[in-house]
Amino acid sequence: MDLLKRYLRPLLRRILVGLSLKSLAALAALFLPYLLAYIIDKVVPLKDVTMIWYFGGLMIMISIGGWISEIIANRMASRVARDAIVDIRHDLFTKSIYLSCAQMDKVTISSLESRLTSDTYHVHRMIGMMQRMGVKAPILLIGGILMTFFMEPYLALIMMATLPFITYLVYIKATKGISLYTLVQKAQDKMIAVVRENTQGMRIIKALARSDYEKDHYEQVNKAQMNAEKTVSNKMAIINPMMSLLMNVGLVLVIVAGAYRVNGGISETGKIIAFTNYFTLITNAMMAVSRMFVMYSKGIASAERIESIMQMSEDLKIIDKDDHSNDHVVEFDNVSFSYLKKKNNISNISFKLDAGETLGIIGATGSGKSTIMQLLLRFYDVDQGVIRIYGQDIRSYQPKELRDNFGIVMQNDFIFQDTIKENIEFGRIVDDNMIEQAAFSAQANAFIDELDDKFEHKLNSKGTNLSGGQRQRILLSRAFVSEPNILLLDDSSSALDYATDARLRKAINQKFKNTTKIIIAQRVSSIKHADQIIVLDEGKIVACGKHQDLLNESSIYAQISESQMGGALLD
């Protein structure tokens, strides 16, 4: 509820105006049956046509007034729901962008997608429904009951006999609904995760002929979603028919009792007709209250899921700058880290880099190479030790201040569905000459110049209309264009042929002579000219030095180099 209070408070004036109009429309609906009874029982017996026309006209005017109030109120309710959910969706997306990687791992991408789509949709519907029916239904319900007691207390008591049972059914719907719909949303999260993975991995699924396997996998999560919805439906679906049954039983009893009272001269026909109208209003109001509780259950369950993201506290705290000062651009001081906080992914990592120096990192898959880069970017906080940039603990930098120092190409980096120019520029203030120079250094100009629309060529999401080598050169161009102080390249040339890779390394050495470079690679040829090379094995530095020294001192490095000898000769 805190979420709704926070976002509806700025719209309170509009909400109050809409609810006032809804109240007027409800009061008009309550007055019409009473006026009809008065015409039938009091005016018609006088046989005064003028009076009949007068009161008939009055009913029409009241109906039109209620109709106009209803339309305006509904439009205002829709605008309030729209404006509130736009702000909620915007702030939820913004919050998601700034979640730490650890928080993102905990929530999962698919769950965030579900909260940004289906959960915000449920909240949107709830806000609209509560405005449209939240005042009108109670006024019709309570007002209808009061009017029936005013007109025919005996018949009203008969009708009231059914209300405790109906109230109990509404109570069940209100108390059970939220937890049940929360389970449905969790099942939906799992289904979205499978859909997301399959759409992104469609090519590999086809290449390995695993379409039938993935179809069966999706069928399992789809059935789990169906079963969750079925459980909710089975438990909640009986409530509305039971309410209708109780209401209809009450209505039959009222009509039978009313008929006896009219025949006995105790009551009047107009009152019985009005009473049945009020009974219909009360029935519809109860059904509306029932529907509101369904919508409320879904909306509150979704609002709680959204609020759980909004209330996530910043887990990467900014600390004060310390007195530690040195000339090193990058320094890892005895750094250890574990993703799951069980077994270290890297242990006791230490190295120093000065301006213009190049560090090469090599090792087997899973040895911790990419983890070093993620810690340097402060996607996660270290468990032990300190990482410094320009002599200051990276935890003392604001995230943007820290990351503005870097040009980055990550493993499995992302290309957006936009032009080549926009993918390189990426929202930064750079001119066309800088973009062209970056593409030239990244060896991307060779294929861009062959395209009809050059840098305006449209790319598919993830760059599926490019080859692997072309994608990597676009990503390298993106990293180069900002002319960074520190260049991080994580397996960024694995799809390039040896000749292009050699030209790329030459361009980097010329263009970024004063830039500190960290290159994570599988190829020895990509890092052999680095000022220092770190060999990682199971998260630990097992050797460190220059290429020639490592060939003599490290059996792991020598083995990697020998296995790539063909490539080295070409280089």
HELIX and SHEET records of a PDB file:
HELIX    1   1 ASP A    2  LEU A    8  1                                   7    
HELIX    2   2 ARG A    9  LEU A   11  5                                   3    
HELIX    3   3 LEU A   12  TYR A   38  1                                  27    
HELIX    4   4 ILE A   39  VAL A   43  3                                   5    
HELIX    5   5 VAL A   44  LEU A   46  5                                   3    
HELIX    6   6 VAL A   49  ILE A   97  1                                  49    
HELIX    7   7 CYS A  101  VAL A  107  1                                   7    
HELIX    8   8 ILE A  109  SER A  114  1                                   6    
HELIX    9   9 ARG A  115  ASP A  119  3                                   5    
HELIX   10  10 THR A  120  MET A  133  1                                  14    
HELIX   11  11 LYS A  136  MET A  151  1                                  16    
HELIX   12  12 PRO A  153  MET A  160  1                                   8    
HELIX   13  13 LEU A  163  GLN A  200  1                                  38    
HELIX   14  14 MET A  202  ALA A  207  1                                   6    
HELIX   15  15 SER A  211  ALA A  237  1                                  27    
HELIX   16  16 ILE A  239  ASN A  263  1                                  25    
HELIX   17  17 THR A  269  MET A  310  1                                  42    
HELIX   18  18 LYS A  369  LEU A  376  1                                   8    
HELIX   19  19 ILE A  394  SER A  396  5                                   3    
HELIX   20  20 PRO A  399  ARG A  403  1                                   5    
HELIX   21  21 ILE A  420  GLU A  425  1                                   6    
HELIX   22  22 ASP A  432  SER A  441  1                                  10    
HELIX   23  23 ASN A  445  ILE A  448  1                                   4    
HELIX   24  24 LYS A  454  GLU A  456  5                                   3    
HELIX   25  25 SER A  461  GLY A  463  5                                   3    
HELIX   26  26 GLY A  468  VAL A  481  1                                  14    
HELIX   27  27 TYR A  498  LYS A  511  1                                  14    
HELIX   28  28 VAL A  524  SER A  526  5                                   3    
HELIX   29  29 HIS A  547  GLU A  553  1                                   7    
HELIX   30  30 SER A  555  SER A  563  1                                   9    
HELIX   31  31 MET A  565  LEU A  570  1                                   6    
SHEET    1   A 4 ILE A 346  LEU A 353  0                                        
SHEET    2   A 4 VAL A 330  PHE A 337 -1                                        
SHEET    3   A 4 GLN A 384  ILE A 389 -1                                        
SHEET    4   A 4 GLN A 392  ASP A 393 -1                                        
SHEET    1   B 6 PHE A 406  VAL A 409  0                                        
SHEET    2   B 6 ILE A 486  ASP A 490  1                                        
SHEET    3   B 6 THR A 516  ILE A 520  1                                        
SHEET    4   B 6 THR A 358  GLY A 363  1                                        
SHEET    5   B 6 GLN A 532  ASP A 537  1                                        
SHEET    6   B 6 LYS A 540  GLY A 545 -1                                        
END                                                                             
